[in-house]
Amino acid sequence: MKKVQKIFIVLLFLLSVKSVFANRFLEIKGPWLSSGFVMGMPVSGEGKKLNMGFEMSFVNLNDDFFWGVVGDWIYDSNRESSRYLLGPEIGGYDEVFGFGVDGGWLYCEKKSGFGVRPFVSFNLFFVSLTTQAGFYHLEGKNWVEATFMIKISLPLHNF
């Protein structure tokens, strides 16, 4: 694993641990940072191996919707290469459920493409369990990947 990837993983872990020990009731509205572990399995296209990695989101929660930026690093076992995605995120939520779409620029094996990923999540306190269907396009190849994530969120508005 490259040094940059190790640093990224350590930062995600430290931010996640910090949010677990938040000890006061928080206002939901405002900016949040969430990070966590990602597991994905291609359901179409080339390859059927499990892919794993990390995702980080910065979102601003309003009354019943959110918007923000998402970035992830995935080790694509089928290509035996790292894959990165960076782009916008938008959606809605109620007390425990969320839904939305994210996507953006995709980079893998010195090639650029794009990905679009609708998702649903179950949120309990600082932990969210999320599933998404990723639709990817990279240099003339298309594939779909089913993903499961466990993310921990850190409020940035109560410091």
TORDOVEX-188030 format. One record per atom (N, C-alpha, C): residue number from 1; residue in one letter; atom name; x negated, y, z negated. Coordinates in pm, whole numbers. Layout:
N
NUM:A:CA:X:Y:Z
...
END
This chain:
159
1:M:N:-84:-117:0
1:M:CA:0:0:0
1:M:C:-89:124:0
2:K:N:-53:221:81
2:K:CA:-133:342:91
2:K:C:-119:427:-35
3:K:N:-217:514:-57
3:K:CA:-221:598:-176
3:K:C:-99:690:-184
4:V:N:-57:748:-72
4:V:CA:59:838:-70
4:V:C:185:762:-112
5:Q:N:200:638:-66
5:Q:CA:316:558:-103
5:Q:C:316:527:-252
6:K:N:200:498:-308
6:K:CA:190:470:-452
6:K:C:228:594:-534
7:I:N:180:710:-492
7:I:CA:212:835:-562
7:I:C:362:861:-556
8:F:N:423:840:-439
8:F:CA:567:859:-420
8:F:C:645:767:-514
9:I:N:605:642:-525
9:I:CA:673:546:-612
9:I:C:660:587:-759
10:V:N:542:629:-801
10:V:CA:521:673:-940
10:V:C:608:794:-971
11:L:N:615:892:-880
11:L:CA:699:1010:-902
11:L:C:846:972:-915
12:L:N:893:882:-829
12:L:CA:1032:836:-838
12:L:C:1058:771:-974
13:F:N:966:688:-1018
13:F:CA:982:620:-1146
13:F:C:987:719:-1261
14:L:N:894:814:-1263
14:L:CA:890:912:-1372
14:L:C:1016:997:-1377
15:L:N:1066:1039:-1262
15:L:CA:1189:1117:-1259
15:L:C:1308:1035:-1308
16:S:N:1311:906:-1272
16:S:CA:1419:819:-1316
16:S:C:1415:798:-1466
17:V:N:1299:774:-1522
17:V:CA:1286:753:-1667
17:V:C:1328:879:-1742
18:K:N:1289:995:-1693
18:K:CA:1327:1121:-1758
18:K:C:1478:1135:-1769
19:S:N:1550:1098:-1664
19:S:CA:1695:1114:-1666
19:S:C:1765:1018:-1761
20:V:N:1707:902:-1784
20:V:CA:1768:806:-1875
20:V:C:1770:859:-2018
21:F:N:1672:940:-2056
21:F:CA:1662:987:-2193
21:F:C:1726:1124:-2215
22:A:N:1802:1171:-2118
22:A:CA:1876:1296:-2140
22:A:C:1975:1272:-2254
23:N:N:1977:1357:-2356
23:N:CA:2052:1326:-2478
23:N:C:2167:1421:-2507
24:R:N:2221:1485:-2409
24:R:CA:2334:1571:-2434
24:R:C:2435:1558:-2320
25:F:N:2561:1588:-2350
25:F:CA:2664:1581:-2248
25:F:C:2640:1693:-2148
26:L:N:2653:1662:-2022
26:L:CA:2616:1757:-1917
26:L:C:2736:1804:-1838
27:E:N:2723:1922:-1785
27:E:CA:2817:1971:-1687
27:E:C:2783:1901:-1555
28:I:N:2885:1854:-1486
28:I:CA:2862:1779:-1362
28:I:C:2821:1872:-1247
29:K:N:2888:1987:-1234
29:K:CA:2859:2078:-1123
29:K:C:2717:2131:-1131
30:G:N:2654:2142:-1014
30:G:CA:2520:2197:-1009
30:G:C:2424:2105:-935
31:P:N:2296:2140:-933
31:P:CA:2196:2060:-862
31:P:C:2155:1934:-940
32:W:N:2137:1825:-867
32:W:CA:2094:1696:-923
32:W:C:1983:1638:-836
33:L:N:1895:1563:-899
33:L:CA:1792:1487:-830
33:L:C:1815:1341:-865
34:S:N:1828:1255:-766
34:S:CA:1845:1113:-794
34:S:C:1743:1032:-715
35:S:N:1699:925:-776
35:S:CA:1601:838:-710
35:S:C:1629:695:-749
36:G:N:1584:604:-667
36:G:CA:1607:465:-700
36:G:C:1554:368:-598
37:F:N:1589:244:-623
37:F:CA:1541:128:-548
37:F:C:1641:93:-438
38:V:N:1590:59:-320
38:V:CA:1673:27:-203
38:V:C:1640:-113:-153
39:M:N:1744:-190:-121
39:M:CA:1728:-320:-54
39:M:C:1818:-320:68
40:G:N:1764:-356:183
40:G:CA:1844:-356:306
40:G:C:1820:-482:388
41:M:N:1926:-525:456
41:M:CA:1918:-644:541
41:M:C:1977:-610:678
42:P:N:1901:-627:786
42:P:CA:1956:-602:920
42:P:C:2072:-697:948
43:V:N:2179:-643:1005
43:V:CA:2293:-728:1043
43:V:C:2308:-734:1195
44:S:N:2232:-653:1266
44:S:CA:2226:-662:1412
44:S:C:2088:-612:1456
45:G:N:2051:-646:1576
45:G:CA:1919:-606:1625
45:G:C:1816:-712:1593
46:E:N:1690:-671:1598
46:E:CA:1580:-765:1577
46:E:C:1554:-788:1428
47:G:N:1529:-911:1391
47:G:CA:1486:-943:1256
47:G:C:1598:-966:1158
48:K:N:1571:-1050:1059
48:K:CA:1668:-1081:955
48:K:C:1603:-1085:817
49:K:N:1488:-1021:801
49:K:CA:1419:-1020:672
49:K:C:1467:-905:586
50:L:N:1459:-924:454
50:L:CA:1498:-822:357
50:L:C:1396:-707:357
51:N:N:1445:-585:361
51:N:CA:1361:-466:355
51:N:C:1381:-399:220
52:M:N:1273:-349:159
52:M:CA:1284:-284:28
52:M:C:1208:-152:28
53:G:N:1252:-62:-62
53:G:CA:1184:66:-72
53:G:C:1248:155:-178
54:F:N:1229:287:-162
54:F:CA:1278:387:-257
54:F:C:1345:501:-182
55:E:N:1444:562:-249
55:E:CA:1512:678:-193
55:E:C:1518:788:-296
56:M:N:1513:912:-250
56:M:CA:1528:1027:-337
56:M:C:1623:1125:-270
57:S:N:1718:1179:-350
57:S:CA:1814:1277:-300
57:S:C:1813:1400:-389
58:F:N:1827:1515:-327
58:F:CA:1851:1639:-399
58:F:C:1986:1688:-350
59:V:N:2086:1693:-441
59:V:CA:2221:1734:-400
59:V:C:2275:1841:-494
60:N:N:2367:1918:-442
60:N:CA:2438:2017:-522
60:N:C:2584:1972:-530
61:L:N:2631:1943:-653
61:L:CA:2769:1899:-673
61:L:C:2858:2019:-694
62:N:N:2969:2024:-621
62:N:CA:3070:2127:-638
62:N:C:3194:2061:-698
63:D:N:3311:2121:-687
63:D:CA:3432:2066:-750
63:D:C:3460:1922:-711
64:D:N:3462:1891:-585
64:D:CA:3491:1754:-543
64:D:C:3408:1712:-421
65:F:N:3306:1787:-387
65:F:CA:3219:1749:-277
65:F:C:3074:1782:-313
66:F:N:2982:1727:-235
66:F:CA:2841:1754:-256
66:F:C:2771:1766:-122
67:W:N:2656:1829:-123
67:W:CA:2571:1842:-4
67:W:C:2427:1845:-52
68:G:N:2336:1805:35
68:G:CA:2197:1806:-4
68:G:C:2104:1749:100
69:V:N:1990:1699:52
69:V:CA:1884:1644:136
69:V:C:1845:1507:81
70:V:N:1820:1414:171
70:V:CA:1780:1279:131
70:V:C:1651:1240:204
71:G:N:1568:1163:137
71:G:CA:1447:1108:197
71:G:C:1423:969:143
72:D:N:1376:880:226
72:D:CA:1343:747:175
72:D:C:1221:689:243
73:W:N:1164:594:173
73:W:CA:1054:514:225
73:W:C:1097:368:212
74:I:N:1093:296:322
74:I:CA:1131:154:325
74:I:C:1016:76:386
75:Y:N:982:-38:324
75:Y:CA:889:-128:391
75:Y:C:973:-220:477
76:D:N:964:-204:607
76:D:CA:1042:-283:703
76:D:C:969:-415:727
77:S:N:1015:-521:665
77:S:CA:952:-653:675
77:S:C:958:-708:817
78:N:N:1059:-670:891
78:N:CA:1074:-720:1027
78:N:C:972:-660:1122
79:R:N:933:-536:1098
79:R:CA:831:-470:1180
79:R:C:694:-472:1112
80:E:N:692:-515:986
80:E:CA:572:-515:904
80:E:C:507:-377:904
81:S:N:592:-277:875
81:S:CA:548:-139:879
81:S:C:636:-55:786
82:S:N:584:58:743
82:S:CA:663:152:663
82:S:C:756:231:754
83:R:N:872:265:698
83:R:CA:972:342:771
83:R:C:1018:457:682
84:Y:N:1032:576:738
84:Y:CA:1071:694:662
84:Y:C:1194:757:725
85:L:N:1282:812:642
85:L:CA:1397:885:692
85:L:C:1412:1012:609
86:L:N:1439:1124:675
86:L:CA:1455:1252:608
86:L:C:1565:1330:677
87:G:N:1663:1380:598
87:G:CA:1770:1456:659
87:G:C:1876:1500:560
88:P:N:1988:1553:611
88:P:CA:2095:1604:526
88:P:C:2185:1493:471
89:E:N:2260:1531:367
89:E:CA:2354:1439:303
89:E:C:2477:1521:264
90:I:N:2597:1466:286
90:I:CA:2721:1535:250
90:I:C:2825:1431:212
91:G:N:2913:1468:119
91:G:CA:3016:1374:79
91:G:C:3110:1430:-26
92:G:N:3190:1341:-81
92:G:CA:3285:1378:-185
92:G:C:3276:1281:-301
93:Y:N:3339:1317:-414
93:Y:CA:3335:1230:-531
93:Y:C:3452:1260:-623
94:D:N:3483:1164:-708
94:D:CA:3574:1188:-820
94:D:C:3500:1144:-945
95:E:N:3569:1099:-1047
95:E:CA:3502:1067:-1174
95:E:C:3398:955:-1161
96:V:N:3430:848:-1091
96:V:CA:3336:735:-1084
96:V:C:3299:692:-942
97:F:N:3374:735:-841
97:F:CA:3345:692:-705
97:F:C:3297:807:-619
98:G:N:3206:776:-528
98:G:CA:3157:874:-433
98:G:C:3156:816:-293
99:F:N:3156:901:-194
99:F:CA:3150:857:-55
99:F:C:3084:968:25
100:G:N:3029:934:138
100:G:CA:2967:1036:219
100:G:C:2889:977:334
101:V:N:2804:1061:390
101:V:CA:2718:1018:500
101:V:C:2585:1094:488
102:D:N:2478:1024:517
102:D:CA:2348:1089:525
102:D:C:2279:1041:652
103:G:N:2166:1096:680
103:G:CA:2094:1054:799
103:G:C:1990:1157:837
104:G:N:1936:1141:955
104:G:CA:1838:1236:1002
104:G:C:1726:1172:1081
105:W:N:1609:1234:1068
105:W:CA:1491:1193:1143
105:W:C:1434:1064:1087
106:L:N:1407:968:1175
106:L:CA:1351:837:1140
106:L:C:1212:827:1199
107:Y:N:1115:780:1119
107:Y:CA:977:765:1166
107:Y:C:928:626:1128
108:C:N:878:552:1226
108:C:CA:826:417:1202
108:C:C:728:384:1315
109:E:N:614:329:1277
109:E:CA:513:284:1374
109:E:C:477:394:1474
110:K:N:458:516:1426
110:K:CA:422:631:1510
110:K:C:526:661:1617
111:K:N:653:624:1589
111:K:CA:764:651:1680
111:K:C:871:726:1602
112:S:N:942:814:1672
112:S:CA:1050:890:1610
112:S:C:1184:844:1662
113:G:N:1283:858:1576
113:G:CA:1419:823:1612
113:G:C:1515:892:1516
114:F:N:1631:831:1494
114:F:CA:1726:888:1400
114:F:C:1808:777:1336
115:G:N:1869:810:1223
115:G:CA:1956:718:1153
115:G:C:2077:792:1098
116:V:N:2191:725:1094
116:V:CA:2314:777:1036
116:V:C:2366:669:943
117:R:N:2400:708:816
117:R:CA:2434:606:716
117:R:C:2555:649:631
118:P:N:2675:603:665
118:P:CA:2789:625:575
118:P:C:2772:540:449
119:F:N:2820:591:333
119:F:CA:2801:516:209
119:F:C:2918:535:114
120:V:N:2930:441:19
120:V:CA:3021:452:-95
120:V:C:2939:419:-220
121:S:N:2976:482:-333
121:S:CA:2901:456:-456
121:S:C:2994:448:-577
122:F:N:2949:375:-676
122:F:CA:3014:364:-806
122:F:C:2918:428:-905
123:N:N:2964:532:-975
123:N:CA:2877:610:-1063
123:N:C:2920:595:-1208
124:L:N:2827:561:-1294
124:L:CA:2855:547:-1436
124:L:C:2742:614:-1513
125:F:N:2774:723:-1581
125:F:CA:2676:805:-1652
125:F:C:2568:851:-1555
126:F:N:2444:811:-1574
126:F:CA:2334:856:-1488
126:F:C:2296:754:-1381
127:V:N:2369:643:-1374
127:V:CA:2335:535:-1281
127:V:C:2440:525:-1171
128:S:N:2395:508:-1048
128:S:CA:2490:484:-939
128:S:C:2449:359:-862
129:L:N:2549:282:-827
129:L:CA:2533:165:-741
129:L:C:2594:202:-608
130:T:N:2515:195:-503
130:T:CA:2558:245:-372
130:T:C:2538:139:-265
131:T:N:2633:131:-175
131:T:CA:2617:46:-57
131:T:C:2638:133:66
132:Q:N:2562:105:169
132:Q:CA:2574:183:292
132:Q:C:2549:97:413
133:A:N:2600:142:527
133:A:CA:2573:79:656
133:A:C:2488:178:735
134:G:N:2366:140:765
134:G:CA:2275:228:838
134:G:C:2275:195:987
135:F:N:2298:296:1069
135:F:CA:2293:282:1214
135:F:C:2168:355:1261
136:Y:N:2073:280:1317
136:Y:CA:1942:336:1349
136:Y:C:1913:326:1499
137:H:N:1836:424:1548
137:H:CA:1789:425:1686
137:H:C:1642:467:1684
138:L:N:1556:383:1742
138:L:CA:1413:411:1745
138:L:C:1356:366:1879
139:E:N:1315:464:1961
139:E:CA:1251:436:2089
139:E:C:1326:332:2173
140:G:N:1453:356:2197
140:G:CA:1532:268:2283
140:G:C:1589:145:2215
141:K:N:1560:121:2089
141:K:CA:1613:6:2016
141:K:C:1712:53:1911
142:N:N:1824:-18:1901
142:N:CA:1928:14:1804
142:N:C:1947:-105:1710
143:W:N:1979:-76:1585
143:W:CA:2012:-182:1492
143:W:C:2098:-127:1379
144:V:N:2165:-219:1310
144:V:CA:2248:-185:1195
144:V:C:2192:-259:1074
145:E:N:2191:-190:960
145:E:CA:2136:-249:838
145:E:C:2233:-225:723
146:A:N:2267:-329:648
146:A:CA:2348:-317:527
146:A:C:2252:-295:410
147:T:N:2281:-195:328
147:T:CA:2189:-154:222
147:T:C:2260:-148:87
148:F:N:2188:-185:-18
148:F:CA:2234:-172:-156
148:F:C:2129:-92:-232
149:M:N:2175:6:-312
149:M:CA:2082:90:-388
149:M:C:2125:99:-535
150:I:N:2025:108:-620
150:I:CA:2045:141:-761
150:I:C:1967:269:-784
151:K:N:2040:378:-819
151:K:CA:1976:508:-835
151:K:C:2006:565:-974
152:I:N:1912:639:-1024
152:I:CA:1927:710:-1152
152:I:C:1917:860:-1123
153:S:N:2008:937:-1182
153:S:CA:2016:1080:-1151
153:S:C:1970:1166:-1267
154:L:N:1911:1278:-1231
154:L:CA:1860:1375:-1326
154:L:C:1925:1511:-1297
155:P:N:1999:1567:-1392
155:P:CA:2057:1700:-1369
155:P:C:1948:1806:-1375
156:L:N:1950:1896:-1279
156:L:CA:1850:2002:-1276
156:L:C:1905:2135:-1327
157:H:N:2031:2138:-1364
157:H:CA:2096:2262:-1402
157:H:C:2110:2281:-1554
158:N:N:2061:2189:-1635
158:N:CA:2073:2201:-1781
158:N:C:1938:2210:-1851
159:F:N:1838:2260:-1784
159:F:CA:1707:2273:-1847
159:F:C:1694:2405:-1918
END
